[in-house]
């Protein structure tokens, strides 16, 4: 059974930083694509950043240059370093694993990030 466990959310002032972590179990993590999504109140869930097995990365335009996604295959972990945070970054952040074999998506439980102005 695939499980994703996020940590690292919290409350931070505008301009501050946070680092989210997501530990994946039950999957051949190194072969699959990891990503972060977020959902603000009243809005749809949106993709923030993704990193595939080869290390190719993509970002949403709204976070380019401020957020950095990375992965450590030895720890089955994907990270999201968030710098220069803005109030509009406030959302529940979800870790995602896309299994390239089964074409299934797996989700973590979500972690709240709140940026105060």
N, C-alpha and C positions, 0 to 999 in steps of 0.2 A: 504494500500500500504506500503510495506516494504521499509524503507529508512535507509541508513548508511551514517553518516557524520563523516569524519576523520578530525583530527587536530593534530598539534604538529611537523610537518616536518620542515626542515630548513637546514641551512649550519652550519657545525661544523668541527672543526679540528680533525685529527686522534687522537684517544685516548679519545675523548670527549663522551658526553652522550646526548641522546634525549629521550623524552617520547611521544609516539603516543597514541591518544585516538580515540575511535570510538563509537559514540552514535547511538544506534539502535532504530528505532520506527516502529510501525505497525506490530510487531512480538511478540510472547511469548518468549522473549529473553532467559529466564532462562531455557527453555526446549531444546534449540538449541545449536549447536556448533559454536563457534566463532574462527576466525583465521586471520592471517596476511600473505599476499603474497607480493612478490616484483618482479619488472621487470626492469632490467637494459637495457640500449640502445643496440639494436641488439641481445638481448637474450630473451628466453621464460620466461613467468611468472613462478615463482617457489614458493612453499610453504615455509614459514619461521617458523611459529609456529601455533599450534591449541590447543584449550581447549574446552572440551565438558561440558555437563550439570553437570556431576559429579565432574568436576574439574580435570579430567585426561588430561595431557599435553604431547605434543610431539613437538620436535624441529628438524629443519634441522641440519645436522652435522656441517655445516659451521658457525652456530650461537650459538651452544651449549656452555653454560657457560658465554655468553656475553649478550644475549637477554633474557628477561623474559616476558612471557605473563601472564596476569591475567584478571579477570572479576569481576565486581560489579553488581550483578543482581538487586540490589535496584536502580541502576542508568542506567540500560540497556546499560552498557558500557563495552567494552573490551579495554585493554591497552597493549602496547608493550614498555617496558623499555629497552632501548638500551644503553649499556655501552661498553667501550673499542672499539669504532667504528673504522673501517678500511676503506680506500678508496674503497675497493671492496664491501662495503655495500651500496655504492651509487646506488640509484634506486628510482623508484616510488613505494611507499608502498600502498597496497590495503587492506582494511578491507573486510572480508568475513563472511557471515552468512550462515550456512548450516541448512536448515529447515528439521528436521528429520521426520516431518509429511508428507510434500509434496515432499521431496527429491529434493528441489530446492536450488540453490545457488543464493545468493544476494551479490552485490558488492558496495563498496563505490566508490567515484570519484577518489580516489588516492591522495597521498600527497608526495611531492618530498623530499627526503633525500639526501643531498650531503655532502660527507666527503672529506675534502681536506687533502693532505699529507703535 
